[in-house]
Amino acid sequence: MKRAEIFDFVKEKYGIEPDYPWSGNDSFATLRHTDSRKWFGLIMDITEDKLGINGDETIDVLNVKARKEFIGPLRAQENIYPAYHMDKNNWVSIDLSETKRLDDIKDLIAESYELTT
């Protein structure tokens, strides 16, 4: 899955473009509500070891907020990890380099959008 697919979905569904809040770093993009500016997603490239994966290859990940009762079951799924750089009790990281389920990711983005409204 490519980050461009996620950006296209978010633009089409919510009218939101990615935001790049870190000067000089165009590989970290936030997805924010237009009114409150709260994040509902963060896409970044990180090395695999930051997720506990044995390796040092750079991968794209998407962080989304999830309901507390779903965090455990989500992490039990392949390619979903405790969130990197976010509250691990409320957020998960999805390895986009291995994930092919665009519809599942769209559902997680929609839930994160709702939870952060």
N, C-alpha and C positions, 0 to 999 in steps of 0.2 A: 504494500500500500504506500502511496506517495502522499506527502504533506499537501501537495497541490489539490488532491482529491478532497481532503478535509477542508482546506480553505474554500474550495468551490461550494461544498455542501453548506458551510457556515454562512457564506455570502448569500447563497440562494435562499436558505431557510430563515436567516435572521437579519440579513442585510449588513453583516459585520465583516470587515476586512481585518486581517491579522495586524497586530500592533508590535512594534519592535522597540521596547523600552530601554534596551541596553545599547548605548551608543557604540557603534563600530562592530556590533555582533548581530548579524542578520540571520544567524542560525537558531536564535531563540525568539520565538514569536508567541505572544499572548493572544488569547481570544477573550475579549472583554465585552461586557454589557455596555451599550452606548450611553445609558443614563447614569448608572452607578459607577461604571468603570471597573467593577469587580470582575475578576478572572473567572471564566468557566472552563478554560483550557490553556495548556501551555505545551507548545511543541518545541523540542530542542534536540540537538544532536549531542550525544554523550557516549562515553566508552562503556562497553558491556559490563565491565567490572563494577560500575556505579550501581548496577541493579543486582549485583551478586552473581552475574554470569561469568563463567570462567573464560576470560578472553579480554582483549583490549581493542577490538574493532569498534569503530565509531558507528553508532546506529541512531536512527530517528526514533524518538519516543513521544507519546502524547500523554499528558497528565490530565485526568478528569476527576471531578468530585463524584462520589457515589454515596448512597445511603449506607449508614454504618452496618446495618444488617446484611448488606450485600458485599462488603469489603472482603470478608473471608472467602465466600464462594467465588468471587471474581478472581482473587489471587490464586485459587486452586486451578484456574483455567490456564492453558498454555499461553505463554507470551504476555501475561499480566502479572505485574510485580508491585510490591510496596512502592509507594510514590517516591521518586527521587526529587529532592529539593522542595517537598511539600509535606504537609501533615499526613503521616502514614495512617492515621485513624480514619481519615475522611477522603483521601485521594489515592488513586492507583496510577501506575505508569504502564502504558501499553507499548510494547516493542513493535513498531510499525514495519520493521524490516522483515519480520516473520509473520505478521498478521495479514490475512487475506479477507477477513470478514467485514467488508465495508458497512453492511447493514447493522451488524452488531455494534460497530464503533459509532455509527450515526445515533443509535439508541442511547449509548453511553454519553455522547455529547449532549443529546437532548435532555437527558436526566441531569447532567451537570449544569446545564443552562438553567433548568428549573430550580435546582437546589441553591443556586447562587443568586437568584432573583431577589 
